[in-house]
């Protein structure tokens, strides 16, 4: 998959677009070295390390040449922007590393995304920003005052000449440790001709008379620059501004931009050559790097950063994390929280800096290996989507959690349109800043692309391979981004007959092997590069299915499992036939404008993202309009036209939109979902070790219940260390849609408060089933431990049987239990519990060991190993007797709940019944001895809920034996 990613998600320009072979991003976990009985204080914390499983390693430390998601998962957090998009209101832009940012003569911050209105007569060409520098105080909403310091580079300490931790702006050496306006200007020029980043700064790039980009070597001898206003008038320099043209000339291989600084080297002035609606979230947030480092690593060939330079110095910036280490042999990398980040503790909005100290990235090549590492507590989060086949493993582990989010990205098959059999008759790779279209872009290969689109069974991919965790792909903008998504575009449904009809016209001839002979190619093998099964089984299976359909249509076609890095290499060099990857996009804004980055002619260059080599003048004109249009509604319509154009021309065949399933360890809290993932900048700031809780919940419900019949659903909350019940706590019950809680059959979530015995009860009505089908129903009970500031949850799966029509509905009658349903006994004292199984409609009709001539054993599930025991004593005259013995520590009380379940076979259908009985076990009185230190002398904690299964019927086995799992 490809990915548009950044440490602050709103900045499309920072890490404009990165390649990734897997559509999956996820949260992080935190491992604490040392104990933590309470939330960790940021000033006195133990070391907190988030351990992240990745599927591939870093490729480079050079942000200019980095293109894959695995690299950006690590280095992307080193960079920061001058503005940020409000987390709660994503259409609201606020200052971040600047004190203010405004347009024209305004002296206040303009917080709207893009421009404040659509009045083009207003002077929006001039914008001003001032970098945050010097010490100042900020008061947060809680009334506390915090210090905001100057923006420092990650390596600032080497310039702290006197070691006082304060950089003196007046000292030439110490100034190098701070971020200045000239660094921002240099960075903007650096990325202005790097294809991956250039789009965001085009609106401030100086142009020659022919419209081409102007470079420092092309500056006029007199040192002046003429700027053309929108009204056609010419301005030389800008009145009142200090323009350091010598700096422009110092880098002849970098573009000239209309951005300059006042003499304070803090105030930035921007002059826009044209409208750019994403200016406040894109242009002003370049990949900011220190000029003092990067000035020696400029490549004359690419007019940008030297792509061969791979050094930790390349990723020095001022973001919230800094580079730690990278072990290429061991495939381990680490980034560390930058504790000298310019917002030391809080920002203006009261948001906190990260709790974590480091993020450790380990490579696990397959999902199997990563899940095993997660379940064995080797890692805390898997940084790619969990395949549906692993859901059961995750949800059944009480220490793990699974999050499901719809993704803004998509998966697709792409065609190399540079080859005439797939695309253009006379392709000429122009691209760049000023494509001239001298090549012959007559699309002769469209019939092949359309036929292939008809050979892709997207429904099978979604229903069988994705198991419903996704939807069929249509447009290059995901339907999750509903405002921008165009549902009314050309769709090529799975239709092998139509594909054959098209191919019969496009390539009617066949060779001796029966393969079709394609124009300009013949019958040579067509190769589609696909990630291998151990990397992504969904795409591997999809590739094999497409291969079978293509061969059946007479094409010499192979889906070739290929290492992700090799796929990236081949599509970058444009040497492929077809490939299957995906794009992950972090914000709706990026999703709306991404088609231009993917398919614009100017991006059909080395390092650009137009991998198919698509050229369409009409599409390029739409992109030009999109990048200049200020009216939101008009931009939406332009985006929809672009989607329709791409759907018609099929440079991509969009396969599916995937729901991202992310797995992490529940002992960490603070995850923040954001546009399809919980692996984002907000999460990194909030993730922390979950405080320990002594609470535990046990769910009591029959292992088998009849569909449509109301049954009690109980949860018991208790202290797992002392076994004492916890009262007056709200417990939330939830069941999947189709089953109901309460008496109105309308809700799947219900709350109840625990009583003095720690019991909370609601009524459950499971889904009504037809025929003889049974299903599994997952029930969740959760509470929140306010003292520990941590959640506690229990999950239990039961079997729902189809309803029966029978005059005999059985029930369990306790013969020697009080009406309260609570039996109180002393610790260690046996109690013989007696009960019958009878017909609820006719209690005189009893069911014993023999039903329809079949003998049935009585099974206790499970046999307790400590704290209590229950054993079958006898069965006589229809009466079952079980002996229960419980223990409780000296001076304490333990509560045990026994659930009796009986199942009768009626008309080949199981008829279940259940009944609960509670044992309250009192420990001996506490005595103060004269030498023994007190205590019960070896009593063990209660095991809590003890389900007992009485099987009455054909099946002579215990169903779904239950044992509560504990982790130390």
N, C-alpha and C positions, 0 to 999 in steps of 0.2 A: 504494500500500500504506500501511497504517498501521504505526506502529511504537511499541512500548513500549521506550524507550531511556533510558540514563543513562550517565554517565561511569564509574560503578561499577555493573555490571550488576544487582547484587542489589537495587537500590533502585527498586522499582516506583513509589514515591511521588515520587521526584525528578522524573522526566519521565514521569509516569504513562502517558500514551498519546499518541503523536504520529502524525499522518497522513503517509503517504508513497505516492507513486504507483507505486513500483517495489519489488518484493520483493528487495532486494538490499543487502547491506552488505558492506564489504570492508576489506582491509588498506590500509596506507599505505606509500609508499616514501619514501626519504630521499635528497635530493640534497645532496652535500657540495660546498661551494665551497672549492676548494683540494684539494691532494693528501692522500692518507691511505695510508701504507705499512703501518700497523699499526692495531689497534683504537684508536678515539679516546678519549683521556682526558677525563673529564667536566670536569675543572678547567681544561684548556687546549685545548679543542676548537676546531676551525674551525666555521663556521656550518653547521649541519645543518638542511636544510629538507625536509620531506616534501611532495611535490606530489601532490595528490589531484584526480582528475577527478570532478565531480559533475554530475548531470543537470539540476539546478535550483538557483536561488540562495536565499540567506537571505530570509525574508519579514519578519522583525522581530528586534529585539534584546531584546524583552520576553519573559522566560521564562513569564509568566503566560498570555500570549495565543499563544505559539508553539505550532503544532500539527503541522507537517510535518517529515518526517525530515531534509530538507535543511537546515533551520534548526538542528535539534538535532544534526546531524552536526558543526556548527561550535560552537554555544554550549553544548552539553551538557557539554563538558569543563571548563567554568569552575566547576562545582559539585562538592561532595564531601559525604560522609556522616559521621556520627559513628561508625558501625560499618562493617565490611566482611565479605563472605563469603569464606572461605578459598578460594584458587584451586584447590587440589588436593582439598579436601573442601568441596563447595559447601553442605553442610548444617551447616557449622561457622561460627559467627559470632564475630568477634573485635573488640576495641576498635580504633578507628582515630584519631579525633580526641578521644577521651576516655581518661582514665587508667583508669577502671573503669566498670562498669555492672552493677548487681545489683538483685535484688528483695528485698522484705521487710527482714529484719534481716541478711541475708547481707552479708559484706564482701569477697566474692570475685566475680570475673567469671564469669557463667554463659554458656557458649559454645554452648549448643544453640539451634537455630532454634526460635522460638516459645517454648514453656514446657518446663521440664526434665522434667515428667511430667504425668500427667493427673489429679492429685489436686486437685479444685476446692476442697477445704477449706483448702488452703494459701493464704496471703495473697499473691496475685500482683497485688494492686491497686496497691501502692506500689513504684515503681522509682526508683533514684537513679543519676545519672551525673555525672562531674566532667570538665569540659573540660580538655584538655591545655594547660597554661600554664606559663610560666617555663622556664628552661633546665634540662635534665636530661640525663644520660648514659645511653646504651643500648649494651649489649654484644651484638654479633651472634655467630652461630654460629662464625665464624672467629676469635673472640677479640678483634676490634677494637672499640674504643669510639667511638661516634658521638654527636653532639649533636642533641637534639630540642628545637626552640624553640617559642615560643608560636604559636598559630594567628593568622596575619595575613591581613588583607584584601588584595586585589590592589592597592589604592591606598594601602597602609600608609605608603609613603615620604613622602607629603605631611604625615604627622603626626610624622615623626621630627624633632623640633624642633632637636636638637643635631647631627643628621647622623651619629651614631655607629653607625647600623644596628641599634641595640637600643632597643626600645620599653620605656619605664618605666611599669609598671602604676600607679604612684602619681601620674603626671602626667596631668591631665585631658585635655590635648590629645593626648598620645601614646596614651592609652588608646583613642582612637577608631580607631586603626589595628589593634586586636586584635578578635578575635571573642569576644563575651561571651554569657553565658546569656540576657540579655534580648534579644539578637539572635535566638537560636534560638526563644525564646518568641514574639517578634513574628512570625517567619517561619511558625511553626506556625499562628498565628491568620490570617496572610495567606492561606495555602493551604487553610484549613479550609472555606471556602465557594467555592473555585475548583473547578469540577466535575472538572477533569482530575487534581486532586491530593487532593481531599477525603477519599476513601475511607480513606486510611491514618491519618488523625487523628480519625476519627469516635469512636474509643474513648476520647478524652480531651476531647470537646466537652461543655460544660455544656448542660443541657436545661431548658426550662421545664416547668411542670406538664403541659402537653399533649403533651410529647415533642418540641416543636420546638426548633431551635437557639437558644441564648441569645446575644444580642449585648451589646456593652459598654453600649449605651444602655439596656439592660433591667436593669442591675445594681440591686439594692435600695439604697434611700437610706442605710441604715446601713453599707453597704460590706461586708457579709458574704455568703458564698455557702454554701448548704446542699448537701452532697454525699450522695447516696443510696447506701448500701452494697448489696452483692448480697443481703444478708440482710434488707433492707428498713429497717434502722435509718438514722437521719439523723445526719450529722456536720457541725458548723459549722466551717469552715476545716479545718485539719489540725493536730493538736497539735505544738508545737515548730517549726512552719514559719513562715517569713517570707513573707507573701503581699502582694505590692504591688498592691492593688486599684486604686490611683490610675492605674497603668499600663493596667489593663484599661479604665478609664473614659476614658483619653486617646484611645482609638480606638473611638468608639461604633459605627462601622460594621463592626467586625471581631468575629467570634465570641469568646466567652469559652471558655477551655480550662482544664482542671485540670492545668496545668503551671506550676510556679513555681520560684523560685531562692532559695538562701540569700543572705545579705547579701554574701558574697564574689563574687556575680555569676558564679560558675563552676560551682556545684553545682546540677544540675537535678533536680527531683522531679516524678514523674509519678504521677497517680492515674487508674486506668482505671475507666470506668463499666461496662464489660463485658469479657468475654474477647475477646482478639484474638490469634490464633495467630501473626500476622506482625508482632507489635509490635516485636521486636528487629531486624527487617530493614526495616521499613516506617515505622512511626510515628516512630521516633527519627531518621529520615533525611529530614527535610523539605527543601524547596528553601530553603537558608539564604542570606539576603540581609541587608545592613546596615540596621538600623532607621533610622539617621541619614539614609540616602538615601531609603528607601522610604516613610517616614512622610508625605512630602509627595505621595505618588502613590497614595493610596487612593481607590478609586471607591465612592461611596455606593450607586450603583445595583447594582453586582455584589458588594459586600461583599468585594472582593478587589483585587488590583492593577489600576491603571488600564490597560485594554487599549490605549489610544491612545498611551501613553507609550513611545517608541521611542528609546532612548538607550544609549550604551555603559555608562553608570553602572548601567543596569538589570541587567547581567550581572556586576557586581562581586561576587565571592564569595571562597572560599578554596581552590578546586580547583587541580589541578596545572597547569592552563593558564589564561592570562588573555587578554583581548581584545587583538588587534593592530590590525587595520584592516578596513574594509569599503568597497570601491569599488563602489557600486551601478551606476554606468554601465558600468564594465569587468567587472562580475560576478566580482570577485575578492575573497576574504576571507582573513584570516590570523589564526591564534591563536599565542601564544607561550608557551613553557614558563615557568611561574612559579618562578623560581630561588629565591625566598624562601618557597617552600612549607614548611609547618611541619615536614616531614620532609626536612631539607636534603640528605642523601645516601642514607641507608638508613632503612627502617622497622624495627620490632622484629624482623621475620622476615628481615631481610637483603635485602629486595627493593630494587632500585635505582630512583632517579628516572630520568626520561626521558633518553636520550642526545640526542634531537632537541631543537632550539632552537625550531623553528616548524613549523606545518602550514599549507601554502598551498593554498587551495581554488580551482580554476578550473572554469568551467562549460562543459560539452560537452553539447549538447542531445540527441545521438544516440549509440548504442553505436558506430556506424561511426566517428564523429569521435573518440570516446574511445579506441577501439582503435588508430586511426591515431596519436593523440597518445602512446599507450603504446609503440608500436613505434618511433616516432621519438624516444623519450626526452624528450618534453615533460612527461610526468607519470610517476609511479611506481606509482600504484595507481588502479583504477577502483572507485568507491564504489557500484556496483550490480552485479547479476548479469550475467554475460556470456551472451549467447544461444548455444545450442549450435552455431549456424552459424559462430561465431568460434573454436571450439576448435582447428581445424586451424591457423589463423593463429598462435595463441598457442603451441601445443606445438612447432611447427616453428621458432620463434624461440629460439635458444639463450640469449638474454638474459632471457627471460620465463618465468614459472611460472604454473600454473593450479592452484587448490585447489578441491576439491569437498566441500561439507558439506551434510548434511540440515538443513533449517531448521525451527525450532519454530513458524513462522507458517503462514499459508495465504492463498490467493486465493479470492475469492467474488463473487457477485452479490447485491446487497441490494435490497429493495423498500421503497418509502415507504408504510408501513402507516397513515399519517395520512390517506391517500386511500382512500375506501371500496372502490373497485374493486380495490385491492391489499391492503386491511386492514380497518380498523374502521368500523362503521356510524356511530358518533357520537363520533369522537375528540375528546378535550379534553386539551390539553397542560398537565398538572399538573407532574409531575416534582419536581425540587428536593429539599429536605431532608425533606419530609414529604408525599409524594403522597397524595391523598385519593380517587382513583378516582371522581370525580364524573361523569366522562365515560362514554359507552357504548362499552365495549371489546369489543363483540360482533364476532367475527372473521368477516366476510362475504366477505372477499377471499381466503381460504385456497385455494379451488379454483384461482384464477388462479396463485398462487404454486406450488402443487403441479404444475399443468400445465406451467409454465415449467421446473420442475426436471426433468420428464420429457423436455423438449426440448433438454437440454444433453448433448451427446455428450462426456463427460469422457474417455473412453478415447481418442478421436481427439486431444483436446488434449494428453494425456500422450505418446502414441506418435508422433504426427505433428508437433505444434507444439513440444513440449518434447524430442522425440527420445529419450524414455525417461529424461530427467533430472528425474524427479519421480514422483508417484503420484496416483491418483484421490482427490479430496477427499470426506470424509464428515462428520466432526465438526469443531467449532470448536476442539478441542484436537488438536494434531498427534499422529500415531502415534509420532513420534520421542520424545515425552514418554510413554513406554509405561506408566509407573506410573499416570498419570491418564487416559490415552486410553480411551474407551469404544468398543469395536468392535461392540457389540450395540445399535445404534440404527437408527431408520428410515432406509432408503436409497431414494431415488427414482432408479431406473435409467433410462437413456436408452430411451425407449419412446414414439415419436410416436403410435402407435395409442392408447395409454392417455391421452396428453395430449389427443388429439382427442375421446376418449370423455368426459373430464372437461369440456372446453370445450363440447361439445355440450349438456351439462346446464347449465353456468354461463352461456354466452352463445350460445344456439342460433341467434339471428337474425343476419342479415347485411345490410349496406347494398348499394347499387347497385354498388359496386366489389368486392363479395364479401368485405369485411372483416367480422369478427364485431362485434356491437354489445354492448359490455360494460355490465353494470349500473352505474349512477351515472356513466357516462363516455361511452357511445356508441362510435362507431368512430374517434374522433380518434387521432392517432398516439401510440404509446407510445414514449418515448425512453429508451434505456439509455446513460448516459454511460460512455465507455470511453477510456482513454488512447490517443493516436494511435500509428500504426505506428512512427514514428521515435522514440517514447518507449519503447514496449514492443510489439514485433511479436507476442508471444505472446497478449497480451490483445486486441490489435487483430484478429488472426485469429480468436480465440475469439468476439469480439463479432460478426463477420460471419457466422460459422457459426451462432450462436444466432439472428441476424436471419433467415437463410435458413429455419431450422427453424420459427421463429415465423410467418413469412409463409406458409409451406406449411401451417401449422395455421390460417390465416385471420386472423391478428392483424395489425393495421396497426402494424408494429413497425420501429423503426430503431435500429441501434447507431451512436451518434453520437461520432466521435472528438473529444475535448475536451481542451483544455489541463488539465494536472493541477491547477494553481492554481484554475481555474474549477470543476473537479469538487469540490474542497475547499470552495470558496465556496458552491456550490449545496447540497451535503449539509449544510453548517453552517447554512444558512438554511432547510433542509427544503423546498426548492422542486423537488426532482427527482422523477422517476417511478421509475427504477431506475439503478443504477450498478455498475461493476465496479472493485474495488480489492483491497487485501490488507492483512493484518496481519503484521508481523514482531515476534516476541516474544523477548526476550533470555535468559530463564531459565525452567526448568520451573516454578518457583514462580509466576511471572507468568502462565504458560500455564494453570496450574490455576485461578487466580482470575479470569482475564480475562473469562470469560463474564459475570460480574456487572457488570464495567465496560462491556461491550458491550451488554447487554440488560436491565440493571436499570432499573426504572421511574424511579428517582431520577436516572438519568443521561440521561433524555430532556428535556434543557434546553439552552439555548444554551451552547456550550462543552463539553457532555457528549458521550459517545461512543456513546450509543444512537441512532445515525443513522436506523435504520428506524422509530423511535418505537414499539418493541415494549413491550407492557404485559401482564403475566401475573402475577397474584397468587401463584400457586403457585411460579412461578420466583423471585419476590422473596422468598418465605418460605425457599426453599432457599438463597438468597444470605445472608439473615440468619443462618441456621443455620451456613453455611459460615464466616462471619466471626466466629463465636463458639465454634466447635467446636475443642477442643484435641487430640482424638484423631485422629491422622493417618489411620488406616484409615477412620474415619467421614467425614473430609473428602474422601477419595478417592471414597467412595461418593456423597457429596453432589454432587461435581463431575460424576460420571458421570450422575447423575439430571438435572443441569442440561443436559448435552450431549444427553441423550435428549429433553428437553422442547423444546430449540431445533430439533433435527432433525425433530421431529414438527410444529412450527409453521412452520418454514421462513421466518423473517425474513431469513435468509441461505441461499443455496444455495452450499455450499462446492465450489469447482471442483477445486482441486488443491493438493498440497503440492509445493513446488519444491525441487530440489537447487540450492544456491547455488554457482555457478561464479565464483570470484574470481580476477582476474588482477593480477599485480604484477611488478615488476622484480626479478630474482634477485640483483642486486648489493646488495640489502638483506636482512638476516637478522634473526631475533628474533621472527618472527610467532608468535602463540599462538592456536590454534583455541579458540573458546569458544562453544558452543551455536549452531552454524550460521554463524559468521563469524570472520574473523581481524582484524576491525576492532573492537577493544575496548580497555578500559583496560589490560589486561595487555600487549597488543601495543604500545600507545603508550609504555609504559615500557621495553620491551625492544628495539624496532626500532632498528637501527643499520646503518651502512655495512658491508657485507661486506668484510673485508680482501682485498686482491688476492692471487691465486694464480697461479703460473707454470706450474702443471700443466695438462695437456690429455690427454684420452682420445680415442682413435680406435677404432671398432668395425670388425672385419673379419669379414664373413660374406657368403656369396653373395647377390647381389641377388634371385635367385629360388631357392627351395628347394621340395622335394617334401614335401607333407603326410605326416606319420607317419614320415618318414625322419630318422634322427639325423645331425646335421651339427655340425662344430666351430664354436663361437662364441668368437672371440678379441677381446680388448681390449688395446690398447697404451697404456701410460701413459708420458708423456715430458715433459720441460721444453720448453715451446713457444718459449722464447728461445734455448736452446742445442741443442735436439733430442736431448739425452741421455736414455736410458731411465731410468726410476725403478723400482727393484726393491723387493721385500719390502713391498709395499703391498697391502692388501686391496681388491679391487674387487667390488662388488655388482652382479650381473646380475639383471634382472627382465624378465618378459614377461607379457602379459595372460593371464587365466585361459583355459584351453583348449589352451595350449601349455605345454611343460614344459622344465625344465633338469635336467641330471644324467641318471643312468641309470635312476632308479626311476620316472620319469613320475608324480611326485606333487607336485612343487614348482614354483612360478613365480618363486621368488627363490633365488639361490645365490651364494655367494662363492668367490673364488679369489685367490690371492696372486701378484703379478707376479714373474717370474723376472729373471735378470740382464739380459735384453733388454727388460724392461718389459712382458712379455707375460703375460696371465692367460687361461686357456682353460677353458671348460666346454662341455658338449655340449647342443645344442638339438634338441628334437623338436617341430616345429610341429604345429598342429592337423591332424587328418586330415579332408580335405574329400571331399564326395560329388560325383559328376557332373563337370562341367567348370567348376565355380566356383572362382575364386581370391579370396584375401583379402589385405589388407595387415596385416602384423604389426609392431608397434612394439617395439623392443628398447631397453632402457636399461642403461647401464653407469655406475656412479658410484663415487667414492672421496672420502675426506676428507683435505684437506691440513692436518695437525695444526699445522705451523709457521705457516701463515696463518690457522688456525682458520676454514677456509672449505671448502665442498663444491665438487666439480667433477663434471660430469656430461656424458654424451654420449648422444644418441638417434639411432637409425637405423631406418628403415622398409624392410622387405623384402616381397616378394611370395611368398605360399605357394600353390603350385600343387597341384591335386588329384593324388592318388597314381595311378600307372599300373601296369597289369599287363603287363609286357613282359619278353621274354627278353633284351632289349638294354638294360642299365643302363650308361650311359657313364661314363668316367672320363678324367681328364687325366693323361698320363704326361710328366714332365719327363725329357728325354734327357741333358742335360748339367749336372744339378744334383747336388750331393753328398747323401748319405743324411741328413745333418743338416738339410737344407732351408735352409741359410744359405750364401750366396755372398758372399765378401769380395773387394772390388775397391778400387782406388785412385780417389781423386777425379778425375773427368774421363775415366776410362778406360771405353770402351764394352764392354758384354758382350752377346753374342748368345745370348739365351735360346731354347732349342728345346724343343718339346713336341708330343705327338700327342693326338688325341681318339680313344679306342678303346672297344670294347664291354667292359665290366667282366667279363662272363661268358666272353667270347671275345676276348682281346687281339689276336688276328690280324685281327679285323675292325676296320678303321679308318674314320674319318669325316673327309673333307677338305672342300674348298670346295663340292663338288657332292653334295647330298643330295636324292634324288628329283628330280633334274634342276633344282634351283633353286640359283642361285649366291648366295653369301652373302659380304658384305664383313666384314672383321675391323675392329673399332672399339676404340680405346683410350679409356677414359673415366676421368678427364678427361685432356686433354693438359696435363701440368704446365707451369706458367708460370715456375717457379723451383725450383732445388734438384735437379731430376731431370727426365729426359725418357724416354719410351718410344715407339718407333715400329715399325710393321710393316716388316720387311725383306724377307721372302719366304715363299712356300709352295711346297713341292716334295715330291712323293712322300709326301704325308700329313704332312709335318713343317712345323710353323709356326715361324717365326723372328722374334723381336722383339728389337730392340736397346735395351738399357737403359743410360743414363748418369746417374750421380749425382754430386753435389758435396758436399763437406764442408769446413768452415772449417779453417784452419791449426791443427794440434794437436788437432782434434776428430774425433769419429766420428758419422756420421749413419746412422740405420736407416730403410730403406724396405721396405714389404711390398707385393708385387704379388699380387693375386688374379685368377686366370684362371677365367672362367666360360664354360661351353659349354652350349648348349641344343639338344637333338634333338627333332624332332617325331615322335612314335610314336603311331599310332592316333588322330590329331587331338589328342594331348595332348603337352604339353611335358615332356621328360625332362631335368632340369638336372644339371650336375656342376660341381665347382669344385676348385681346388687353389691353395695359397699358396706363395710363395717369398719369402725374405727376403734383401735386399741390405744388407750392412754396408759402408758407404763410409768409408774412412779418409782424412782430410785430410793435407796435407803436414806434415812435421815443422816445428815452430816454430823459427825462427831469430831470433837477435838481430842486427838489422842495425845499420849505423853511420849511419843517418840517416833511416830510413823508418818508424819507429814500429811495426814488426812487423805481424802480421795477414796475412790471406790475400789481401789486395788485391782485394776485391770478391766473395768467395764469399757465397752467400745461404743463409738457413736452409732446412732440409729441409721439404718439405711433408707429411712424415709418411706416412700410409697412401695408397697409390695403387691403386685398384681398376682392373683391366683386364677388359674384357668381350669374350669371343670368342663371336660369335653363329653357331651352326651350326644351320640349320633354315630354316623358311619366312621368318621375320621377319628383315629385313635392316636392323634398327635397333639402336641401343644402348638398353638398358632402364635407366630411373631413373639418369640420369647423376648422379654424385656429386661435390660440391665442398664441402669443408669451409668453413663461413662463419666469418669472423673479425670481431670488433668491436674498434675502437680506443678 
